[in-house]
Amino acid sequence: MLRTWKLTIEYDGTRYSGWQEQKNARTVAGDIRRVAENYLQAEVELHGSGRTDAGVHALAQIAHLRANVRSAPRPEELRRALNAELPADISLLRVEPVDNRFHARHDALCRSYIYQISTRKRAFEKKYVWWVKERLDVKAMQTAAEFLPGRHDFVCFRAPDPSKPTESTIVVVDSTSVRAEDDMVLFRIEASHFLWRMVRRIVGVLVKVGKGELSQQEFQILLDARCDSRYDVAGWTAPAAGLFLERVKYCD
């Protein structure tokens, strides 16, 4: 009988080459598939709400797991069994039965990411922050981030994706925020979808604004899709370590 489960997953992406399965590389999806197929004794279909790059983390990635099984385990039984075999840096938070038509990526309404910037050296959280040594003008970063919500062409902020050569660079951003909490600066963004490395490049550019190396007007030029060789956006890409997929929203 065909059964589908919705998985809510948290993971530390440090040791993985991203979410999406790849040949000759360890990925989060690859580890989950291996464990699920071993437990269910069946081939499974596993799709996430979106891919995260190498080194990027997730607080609540959503995936669907679909398989033909003779006897379907109870959701909590499945969660416990898979968690027992998964490595310590991948954890299934919830397993829920869903309609077989459910698709983690196609049915998602929007996604949100958080990026953590540390303004001091950290002994225990290096894998989860970007330590920026220079002083940051958080108010200037907040002002720049206020330009982001709405429908924009993010061609200046994306990395060309070989797997999607004709992908549109138009993205609708629902909301953004930049706030300081003690010695941490948190950037949050929610949008319909994201282009490859888009969030990390936005963060890199905002940090340039915070350092006083890029003006509000120059930020607006990039947001207006007026890419210019004077602005090395690719070279300003923020490290993967500070980025977390926060949540994925569905109609329910």
N, C-alpha and C positions, 0 to 999 in steps of 0.2 A: 504494500500500500504506500502511495506517495504521501510523505509527510514533510511539512516545512516548519522550521523554528526560527524565531527572531532572536538573535544573540546581541546582548549588550556587553561590550568588551573593553577592558582597560589594559593598556600595555605600555611598558617602557621600551621605546623604539631604539635605544642605544645600540643594541647588538644586532639589529636587523637591517636588511637592505630595503626597508619600507614595508608597506602592507601587502602590496600586490605580488602574487607568485611570479618567480623568475627562474630561469634555468641557471643552475650552478650558483645560486645565492640563497641565503637563509632569509625567509620573510615571515611575517606574522601569520598571514593567511596560509602559507605553506605548512607551518607547524600545526595550526588548528585543523587543517584538512587531514593531515597525517593521523592525528590523534582521533578525529571523528570517524574516519574510515576504518580505523582499527577497532574502535569500540562498536560501531554499528554493523561492521562486517558487510559494508556496501559502499559503492561509489557515491560520493556526495557532490552536490553543486554548492559552492560557497562564493557569495559575492558580498562585498562591503559597500557601504554608502558612498565611499570614495577612497582613493588611495592616499596614503601618507608617505612622504619621502623617507629615505634612509635617515635614521636618527630622530625622527619626529614621533611624539608620543600621542596617546589617546586616553582621555578620561571616560569617554563613552562612545566608542566606535560602534556602529550598528552593522550587522551582517545577517544575511539569511542563509540557513543551512537546509538543504533539501535532499531527501534520499528516499528510495524505495526500500521499505523495511517490512519484515514479516510481523514483528511486534514492536510497536513504538514505545520507547521508554517514557516515563513521566518526565516533564520538564526539569524538575529539581533533581531527579535521578541522573538525567543527562548532564546537567550542569556540574554536579559533583563528580561524576565519572570523568568528564573531560578535564576539569580542573586538576584532578588527581594526577593526570598524565602530562598536562601542559607544563612548560618551564615556569619558574617562579615569576618571571617578568611579563607573563600573559595571564589574565584572570577573566573568567566569564562572570560578570556581575548578575546577569539575568538570562534565562532561557524561557521563551514564551512560544506556545503554539500559535501559528497564524495561518490564514488562508493560503493555499498553494499558489495563488496569484500574486502574493506579496513579493515585492522586489526591493531590496534594501536601497539601491541607488535610484531606480526610476521613480519610486514612490516618495522619496524624500522631498520635503518642501524647501528646507534651507539647512545650512550648517553654520556652526559658529566655532571660531578658534580663539585661543588665548595665547599671547606671547609674553614671556617673562624676561624682563631686563633687570639685571642686578647692578646696583651702583657701588657695590663693594665686593671684594674677593670673598668667596664662600668655600669653606672647607668640605662641606657635606652635600652641596647641591649643584656642583659644577655641571652635572649631566643635564640639568633642567633649567638652566638660565644662560643668558648671554651677559657676560660681565663687561660692561662699558666703563672704562676707567675715567674718561673725561666727564666733566660736569654736564648735565643735561638740563635744558630749559623745558620743563614738563609743560608749562603753559603754551609755549610755542608749538610743541608736539600736539597738544590738545586742539589748538586752533587749526593746524593743518589737517588733523583727522576729521574735523567737522566738515571738510569738503568732500569726504568720501561717500557718505550715504547718497543713494540715488543711482541712476542708470548711467554708467560711464564705459568708455572704451579703455581697457586696462592693457593695451598693447605694450606700453612702455614698462609695465610691471610684470610681465610674464616671461617665462623661458619657453622657447619654441618646443613643442611636444612632438617628437617624431611619430608617435602613434596616432596623433590627431592633427594632421597637416592642414586641414580645412576648418579647424575649430574657430568659432566666433570668439572675439576678445571682448565682447560686450558682457558685462556682469552687473546685476542689480544688487547693490549693497543695502541691506536693511538698516543696519546700525553699527556704530563704532564708539569706542570709548578709550581714553587714555587716563590712567589715574596712578598716583604715587601712593604707595603704602610703605612707610618707613624707608628702607633702602631698596625697595623694589618698585619698578615701573611696569604696570600691567596694561597691555594693549589687547582689546577684545574687538572682534569683527564678526558680524553675521551677514550672510549673503545667500543668494539662490544657489550659487555654486562658486568654485574657485578655479582659476587657471593654475597651471604648473608653476610652483614657487612664487605665486602672486603674493601671498601673505608675508613671506619672508622678505620679499623685495620692498613691499610697502613699509615693513618695520625698518628695514635698512635705510630707506629714504627718510622716514620720520626721525630716526636717530641723527641723520645728517642735519635735519632741521633743528633738533634739540641741541646739537653741538654748535649751531650758528654757522654751519658751512653751506647751508642751502636756505634760501629765503622762501617765504610763503608764496611769493609770485612764481618762483621756479618750481615749487611743488605743484602749483596749479597748472603750469605749462605741461608737466608730465602727465597730470590727470586729464588734461585736454587732448591727450594722445599726440602731443607734439614732441616726439622723441628727438633727442639731439645728442650728437657725439660728445658734447661737453659734459653730459651727465652719465656717469658710468654706473647705471642702475644694477647691472649684472654683478659688477664688482662690489657693490654695496649690500648684496644679499646677506641677510642676517643668518647666523648659524642655525642648524636644525634643532640643536639641543633645547632652545627655549620655547619651542612651538608645541602646543597641545590641541588636538581636536577635542573640543569641549562637549558638544552635543549635536544631535541631528534631530530635526523636527519632522513629524509626520502628521497626517490629518487627524489621527486619533489622540 
